[in-house]
Amino acid sequence: MGYVDTSVLAAYYCPEPLSGAAQKAIRKLKTPSISSLVEVEFHSAIALKVRTGECEIAVANRIVAQFRLHTKDGYYRILPLHTREYELARDWIARFSTPLRTLDALHLATAFSHDLTLLTADKRLAQSARHLGLKGRLIS
C-alpha cells in the first residue's frame, strides 16, 4: 500500500520526464491512497502549469476531468486529515532537524497514520521521511 503525494500524482497525469516512473509506481499499487490535501494541491499544480504556459487550458481541463473521474470511480482511497495528522506534522517540524514544510509534513503524517509508504518525487521530503525513520520511496 502506498500514499501518493502531489509530485508523483501530477507526473502521472501530466507529460513530464518523471511520468513513466510515476505511472509505473502508481500502477503497482492495489489501491493508491491520496488525501484531501493532495486533491487540492493537484488542482493547484495544474493551475500553475496553465499560468506558466506549460499546459493549455483545454488540456488542463481534460487532466482535471480524468483525475476527478478516477476519484469518483474509487481508483484512489481518499484519506481525510484529522487532528492526529496535524499534531504529528507540528511535532516533526518542531524537532528542527528536517527541512519539512507544512504541507509536506501533513502528507508524511497522513502516510504514517495509515501505515503507508509515501511515494514522492520530492528529494527533501524523501530525505525527511528517512531522517524520521518513516517509510518513504523517492520516485525518480
N, C-alpha and C positions, 0 to 999 in steps of 0.2 A: 504494500500500500504506500502511496506517496501523495504528498501535498505539493501541488504545482504553484509556484509563485508567478507573479505577473511577467517577469522577464522571460520565462520559458513559455508561458501561455501566449504572449504577443508573438514570439518567434514561431509558435505552432500555427498561428492564423495568418501571419504576415510574412511575405517572402523576404528573407534576410539570410545572411551567412549561417546563422545558427538554426535555421528552420529544419533541416534534415535531422539534426541531433535532437531537437525538441520534439519533432513528430515521432521519432523512434522511441524516445524516453516515455512520452505520454501513452503511446500505443501499447507499451509493455505493461502498463498498469491495468489491473482488472477494472477498478473504478477510480479514476483520478479524483482527488479531492482538491477543492479550492475553497476559499472563504468568501463571505460577502464583501470583504475588503478587496479581494482580487477582482471581483466583478467591477467595482468602482474604478480601481486602478487600471484595469484593462481598457475601459472606455476612455480614460484619461490618456493612456498610451496611444490609442488610435487617434484621438483628437490632436495630440502633439504631432503625430505623423502627418495629419492633414495640414496643420498650421505651418509646419516646416516645409511643406511641398513634397514630402516623401511619399505621400499617398493622396490620390484624388478622392474627392468626397463620394463619388459613386462607388468606388472600390471600398472605401471605409464603411459605407452603408451596408455593402454585401458582407463584409467581415463581421460587423456587429450583428447583422441578421443571422449569420451562420452560428456565431457564438451563442446568441440568445436561443436559437433553436436547440442547440446542444444542451444548454442548461435546462430548457423546458422539457426536453425529452429524457432528462435524467442521465446524460452522459457523464456529468460531474456530480459528485456528492458535495453539496454546498454546506460548509460549516459556519455556524454563527460565531461571533466573538462575544465572550462573556467576561464578567469581572475577573475571572481567573487569568485569562489571557492578558488583560491589561496589567494586572499585578505582576505577572511573570515578566512581561516586557519592561515594565518600570524597574523591577529588581535587577534584571540583567543589565539594563542601561546604567543603573546606579552603581554597578561594580566598577565603572570607569576603566574597564580593561579591554573593551572592544570598540570598534567604530560603529556600533549599531545605531541606526537611526530609528525613529519612532515606528514607522510603518514596517520596516524590516524586522524589528523586534516583535511586532504583532504577528507577522507571518510565522516567524520562528516559534513563538509561543503557541500559536494555533496548531502547528505541526506537532509540537511537543505534547500538547494537551491531548491529542488524539493518537499518540504513539505512531506518528507517520514520519517518513523520511522526507525532508524538504528537498525539492528539486528546484534549483536556481541556476541562473546564468550569471549571477552577481558574485564575483570573486570575494568581495569583502563580506558578504552575507555568509557564504560558504565557510570562509575562514572564521567568522564569529561563531558559527554553529560548532565547528571543530573545537575552537577555544573553550566553549562552554560544555563540551562533551556531549553534544546533541547530534542526532542523525541528520546529515545533510549530504547532498550529492551535487557537485558542480557539473552542469551540462555545458560542454564546450565543443 
